[in-house]
Amino acid sequence: MSRVKEGKRKIKGAPLPIVPILQKFLKTYEKHCAQSQTSVCPAIKRDLKSSIDSDRVLKKFTFVRPDDSPPTTLPVSLEPLLMTIRDEFYTLGKEICIWGLQLSNPEIARLALFLELKGRATCPFTTLEIVDCKMDLWSLGRLGKALQFSSLHSLVLDYCKFGNEEIESIFAGLENNRRLQGLSLRYCGLRPQSGPRLASVISQSAICELHLDGNYLQCSGALALLKPLAEHAEMQGKGQQATASPDTQKAPQLLPAGERRSSTFNQITKSSEAVTVKTTSGKKKRKKGIKKKSESLTEAGPWLVKLHLADNGIDGKGRGENDLLEFTQILTRVIKYSAHLREIDLGNNVLGEMAAADILEALRARKTGKRYDNENGKEMTSMGRYFRGKLPILKITVTPQISSDTFRSIWENSKKSGITRKKKKKAKN
């Protein structure tokens, strides 16, 4: 009798076959395209058929403009795809990527409504990529409003050129966003005036990965962005005990349960997921040695895990020599004190030998655990402004247009020690 019940339980909990679901999805998609007099996106059709053939879930929808299509061919549209996802209640997709299209107002309106779905029809997507697409001011404003209510964890808007008014629509939708963790605005035409707005966004949101490569923030824009990061990191350092390590320090105040981030970036998530096993009594038990860090996720604030600022015109050319000096001073403070930052990319910015030497000194201070905060740089006691305690390794990329010795030293001080790895392997053996 017990075996029969056990068999029924297995059948009841068995996953639904994916092939019929995808076959029906494709059929509905083709129907919506025919009704709207648009073409089926070849990339979507190819991915669906590939998933059907391999009997696997399709998690990423890539919507791309067809190459070399004849002028008589009907245009592709995003609307039929979104309508199909809605009609088929397809909740297995996690990423939607739109590349190289001129997006119309109706398409953006449909996408915005889709992102705002709540309650019984929650939007399943956590990643949205809109790469090298054109949108007018109305569309960007509508998208910005949708971002305030979306469940996205990652937003990529690379190669979409923005003016001041256009990017402001996006920034307005990102402020106070407690779910979005990754933002990429590479090669978007951002200027120095975007620096203060970016600083405001990361100070009021949960964003902890920021990719800004290929813009033109220059020293002043990058300085405005880094300033709140430096102040926050320094303030946290002053509030810590001199001998405390980052892992044992008191965690910042948590978000309300409903607003905590459901996941962090891959490097954090993979190392912090709790593993549970069922005991004979049916209760869940956590394996020893694995701590659940998701319970200690911090609230929004001006801190980042990754910051990419490659190719942003950060140099001392023209009148920028004083700006470069000030930028370097702020940057070294972030390097010395930020316990959150793990990676910073400053490649293809001509910082010069003096700035590179300051970066190297800050990296060494971070690595050794000796960091000073006074005008003369003299060592002080832990009662006030002398900070002790090693921080996590910071991977930093700089331009090779400096002396080979300085470049090599920066590289060596921004990578994990091979000796530590060997010791760990010997200990395991």
C-alpha positions in Angstrom: 0.0 0.0 0.0 2.8 2.4 0.9 4.6 1.6 -2.4 1.4 2.6 -4.3 1.2 5.9 -2.5 4.9 6.5 -3.0 4.5 5.9 -6.8 1.5 8.3 -7.0 3.5 11.0 -5.1 6.4 10.6 -7.6 4.0 11.0 -10.6 2.3 14.0 -9.0 5.6 15.8 -8.4 7.1 14.9 -11.8 8.0 17.9 -14.1 5.7 18.6 -17.1 7.2 17.5 -20.4 8.7 20.5 -22.1 8.4 19.5 -25.7 4.6 19.9 -26.0 4.8 23.2 -24.2 7.3 24.6 -26.6 5.5 23.2 -29.7 2.3 24.9 -28.6 4.3 28.1 -27.8 5.7 28.1 -31.4 2.3 27.5 -32.9 0.8 30.4 -30.9 3.7 32.7 -31.8 3.3 32.0 -35.5 -0.5 32.7 -35.2 0.0 36.1 -33.5 2.6 37.0 -36.2 0.1 36.2 -38.9 -2.7 38.1 -37.2 -0.5 41.2 -36.7 0.9 40.9 -40.3 4.5 40.7 -39.1 7.3 38.2 -39.7 8.3 35.5 -37.4 11.7 36.3 -35.8 14.2 33.7 -37.3 16.3 33.7 -34.1 13.2 33.0 -31.9 12.0 30.2 -34.2 15.5 28.7 -34.4 15.9 28.7 -30.6 12.5 27.2 -30.0 13.1 24.3 -32.5 16.6 23.7 -31.0 15.0 23.5 -27.5 12.3 21.1 -28.8 14.9 18.9 -30.5 17.1 18.7 -27.4 14.1 18.5 -25.0 15.3 21.4 -22.8 13.7 24.5 -21.4 14.1 27.7 -23.3 15.2 30.3 -20.7 16.6 33.1 -23.0 14.6 34.7 -25.8 16.8 36.6 -28.3 14.9 38.9 -30.6 17.2 40.1 -33.4 16.6 41.9 -36.7 16.9 39.5 -39.6 20.0 39.9 -41.7 19.7 40.9 -45.4 15.9 40.5 -45.5 14.2 41.6 -48.8 12.3 44.9 -48.8 9.1 43.1 -49.4 9.4 41.0 -46.3 7.0 41.9 -43.5 8.8 43.6 -40.5 9.4 41.7 -37.2 7.7 43.0 -34.1 8.2 42.3 -30.4 4.5 42.4 -29.6 3.6 38.9 -30.9 6.3 37.3 -28.8 5.1 39.1 -25.6 1.5 38.2 -26.4 2.5 34.6 -26.8 4.4 34.5 -23.4 1.3 36.0 -21.8 -1.3 33.7 -23.5 0.7 30.5 -22.9 1.6 31.5 -19.3 5.2 30.7 -20.1 7.0 31.3 -16.8 10.2 29.3 -17.6 11.9 32.2 -19.4 14.4 34.3 -17.5 16.1 36.5 -20.1 14.8 38.6 -22.9 17.3 40.2 -25.3 16.4 42.7 -28.0 19.2 43.6 -30.4 19.5 46.1 -33.2 15.9 47.2 -33.7 14.0 50.4 -34.1 11.4 49.9 -31.3 8.1 51.6 -31.8 5.9 53.2 -29.1 3.4 50.3 -29.2 6.2 47.7 -28.8 7.6 49.6 -25.8 4.2 50.1 -24.3 3.5 46.3 -24.5 7.0 45.6 -23.0 6.3 48.0 -20.2 3.0 46.4 -19.3 4.7 43.1 -19.4 7.4 44.2 -17.0 4.8 45.7 -14.6 2.7 42.4 -14.3 2.0 41.6 -10.7 0.0 39.2 -8.6 -1.1 36.0 -10.4 0.7 36.9 -13.6 4.1 38.0 -12.3 6.6 38.7 -15.1 9.1 35.7 -15.0 12.0 37.6 -16.6 14.9 38.8 -14.4 17.2 40.1 -17.2 16.3 42.6 -19.9 18.8 43.4 -22.7 18.1 46.2 -25.2 21.3 46.5 -27.2 21.9 48.9 -30.1 18.2 49.8 -30.4 16.6 53.2 -31.2 13.8 54.5 -29.0 12.2 58.0 -28.9 11.7 60.1 -25.8 8.2 58.8 -25.1 9.3 55.2 -25.2 12.2 55.8 -22.9 9.9 57.6 -20.4 7.4 54.7 -20.5 10.2 52.2 -20.0 11.6 54.2 -17.1 8.2 54.2 -15.4 8.0 50.4 -15.8 11.4 49.9 -14.3 10.1 51.3 -11.0 7.6 48.3 -10.7 9.6 45.6 -12.5 11.2 42.5 -10.9 14.3 42.8 -13.0 17.7 41.9 -11.5 19.7 43.0 -14.5 19.3 45.7 -17.1 21.5 46.1 -20.2 21.1 49.1 -22.5 24.5 49.0 -24.3 25.0 50.9 -27.5 21.7 52.8 -27.1 22.7 56.5 -27.6 21.1 58.8 -25.0 20.9 62.6 -24.7 20.5 64.3 -21.4 16.7 64.2 -21.4 16.6 60.6 -22.6 19.0 59.2 -20.0 17.1 61.1 -17.3 14.0 59.0 -18.0 16.0 55.9 -17.3 17.7 57.3 -14.2 14.3 58.3 -12.8 13.1 54.7 -13.1 16.1 53.3 -11.3 16.1 55.5 -8.2 14.8 53.7 -5.1 14.8 50.4 -7.1 15.5 47.7 -4.5 15.5 44.8 -6.9 17.8 45.7 -9.8 21.4 44.6 -9.0 23.2 44.9 -12.4 23.1 47.9 -14.7 25.1 48.2 -18.0 25.2 51.4 -20.0 28.2 50.8 -22.2 28.8 53.1 -25.2 25.7 55.1 -24.5 27.2 58.6 -25.0 27.1 59.5 -21.3 28.9 62.8 -20.6 30.4 64.3 -17.3 27.0 65.6 -16.2 25.8 62.0 -15.9 28.2 61.4 -13.0 26.2 63.0 -10.2 23.0 61.3 -11.5 24.7 57.9 -11.5 25.9 58.6 -8.0 22.4 59.4 -6.9 21.1 56.2 -8.5 23.5 53.8 -6.8 23.0 55.6 -3.5 19.3 55.0 -3.5 19.1 51.6 -5.2 20.3 48.0 -4.8 22.6 48.2 -7.8 26.0 46.6 -7.1 27.4 45.9 -10.6 27.8 48.9 -12.9 29.3 48.8 -16.4 30.0 52.1 -18.0 32.7 51.3 -20.5 33.0 53.4 -23.7 31.4 56.6 -22.5 32.9 60.1 -21.9 32.4 60.7 -18.2 36.0 62.2 -17.9 37.6 62.9 -14.6 34.7 65.1 -13.3 32.0 62.6 -14.0 33.9 59.7 -12.6 34.8 61.7 -9.6 31.2 62.6 -8.9 30.3 58.9 -9.2 33.1 57.7 -6.9 32.6 60.3 -4.2 29.7 58.8 -2.3 31.4 55.3 -2.6 34.5 56.7 -0.9 32.6 58.5 1.8 30.4 55.4 2.6 33.4 53.0 2.7 35.4 55.4 4.9 32.5 55.9 7.2 32.0 52.2 7.6 35.8 51.8 8.2 35.7 54.3 11.0 32.8 52.6 12.7 34.7 49.2 12.8 37.0 48.0 15.5 40.6 48.2 14.5 41.2 44.5 14.7 37.9 43.3 13.2 37.8 41.5 9.9 35.1 42.3 7.3 33.5 38.9 7.9 33.1 39.4 11.6 31.9 43.0 11.5 28.3 43.9 12.3 26.1 43.8 9.2 24.3 47.0 8.1 20.6 47.3 8.7 18.5 44.9 6.6 15.8 45.7 4.2 12.2 44.7 5.1 11.5 41.1 4.3 9.4 41.9 1.2 12.1 44.2 -0.3 15.2 42.1 0.2 17.0 41.0 -2.9 16.0 37.6 -4.0 19.4 36.9 -5.4 22.8 38.6 -5.7 25.4 38.5 -8.4 26.6 35.2 -9.6 29.8 35.3 -7.5 27.8 36.0 -4.3 24.9 33.7 -5.1 27.0 30.6 -5.9 29.0 30.9 -2.7 26.1 31.7 -0.4 23.2 29.4 -1.4 22.1 27.1 1.4 21.9 23.4 0.7 19.1 21.5 2.4 18.5 17.8 2.8 15.4 16.0 4.1 15.8 13.9 7.3 13.9 10.7 8.0 11.3 12.8 9.9 10.6 14.9 6.8 12.1 18.1 8.2 14.6 20.1 6.3 18.1 20.3 7.7 20.9 22.5 6.5 24.3 20.9 5.8 27.1 21.9 8.1 29.7 24.2 6.9 27.5 26.2 4.5 26.1 29.5 5.8 23.1 31.1 4.3 24.2 34.7 3.5 20.9 35.7 1.9 19.5 36.4 5.3 22.2 39.2 5.8 21.7 41.1 2.6 22.2 44.8 3.1 20.0 47.6 2.3 20.5 49.9 -0.7 23.5 52.3 -0.4 26.4 53.8 -2.2 28.5 50.7 -2.6 29.4 48.5 -5.5 30.9 45.0 -6.1 31.9 45.7 -9.7 32.7 49.0 -11.4 33.8 49.2 -15.1 35.0 52.6 -16.3 37.2 51.6 -19.2 37.6 54.0 -22.1 35.9 57.1 -20.5 38.4 59.8 -21.3 39.8 59.8 -17.7 43.1 61.5 -18.2 45.1 64.7 -17.5 44.9 66.2 -20.9 44.0 69.9 -21.4 42.7 71.5 -18.2 42.1 68.1 -16.6 45.3 67.8 -14.6 43.8 69.0 -11.3 40.7 66.9 -12.0 42.8 63.8 -12.5 44.6 64.5 -9.2 41.3 64.8 -7.3 39.9 61.8 -9.1 42.9 59.7 -8.1 42.6 60.8 -4.4 38.9 59.7 -4.3 39.7 56.5 -6.2 42.5 55.5 -3.7 40.1 56.1 -0.8 37.7 53.6 -2.4 40.5 51.1 -3.0 41.7 51.4 0.6 38.4 51.2 2.5 35.7 49.5 0.4 35.0 46.1 1.8 32.4 45.5 -0.9 34.4 46.3 -4.1 35.9 43.2 -5.8 36.6 44.5 -9.3 37.3 47.8 -11.0 38.2 48.3 -14.7 40.0 51.6 -15.7 41.5 50.2 -18.9 42.1 52.6 -21.9 42.2 55.7 -19.7 45.6 57.5 -19.7 46.1 58.0 -16.0 49.8 58.6 -16.1 52.6 57.4 -13.9 51.9 59.5 -10.8 48.2 58.3 -10.6 49.3 54.7 -11.2 51.8 54.9 -8.4 49.1 56.2 -6.0 46.8 53.3 -7.1 49.6 50.8 -6.4 50.2 52.3 -2.9 46.5 52.1 -2.2 46.4 48.4 -3.3 49.3 47.6 -1.0 47.6 49.3 1.9 44.4 47.3 1.2 46.4 44.1 1.0 48.5 44.6 4.1 45.6 46.0 6.2 47.3 49.3 7.1 45.3 52.2 5.9 45.7 55.8 7.1 43.4 58.8 7.1 45.3 61.9 7.9 46.8 64.7 5.9 50.5 63.7 6.5 50.0 60.0 5.9 51.6 59.2 9.3 50.5 56.1 11.2 48.0 56.8 13.9 46.5 54.7 16.7 43.2 52.8 16.4 41.5 55.4 18.6 40.7 57.6 15.7 41.8 57.5 12.2 44.1 54.4 11.7 42.3 51.4 10.2 43.6 47.9 10.4 42.2 44.7 8.9 42.7 43.0 5.5 40.0 43.5 2.9 39.1 41.1 0.1 41.4 41.0 -3.0 40.5 43.8 -5.5 40.9 43.0 -9.1 41.9 46.2 -10.9 42.7 46.8 -14.6 44.7 49.8 -15.8 46.2 50.9 -19.1 49.6 49.5 -19.9 50.7 53.0 -20.9 52.7 53.3 -17.7 56.1 51.9 -16.6 56.3 48.2 -16.9 57.4 47.9 -13.2 54.4 49.8 -12.0 52.0 47.9 -14.3 53.4 44.6 -13.1 53.2 45.5 -9.5 49.5 46.6 -9.8 48.8 43.3 -11.5 50.5 41.3 -8.8 48.8 43.2 -6.0 45.3 42.7 -7.6 45.3 39.0 -7.9 45.0 36.1 -5.4 48.2 34.7 -3.9 49.3 31.4 -5.3 50.9 30.5 -1.9 47.5 30.6 -0.3 46.1 28.2 -2.8 49.0 25.8 -2.4 48.5 25.8 1.4 44.8 25.1 1.1 45.5 22.1 -1.2 48.1 20.7 1.2 45.7 21.1 4.1 43.0 19.2 2.2 45.5 16.4 1.4 
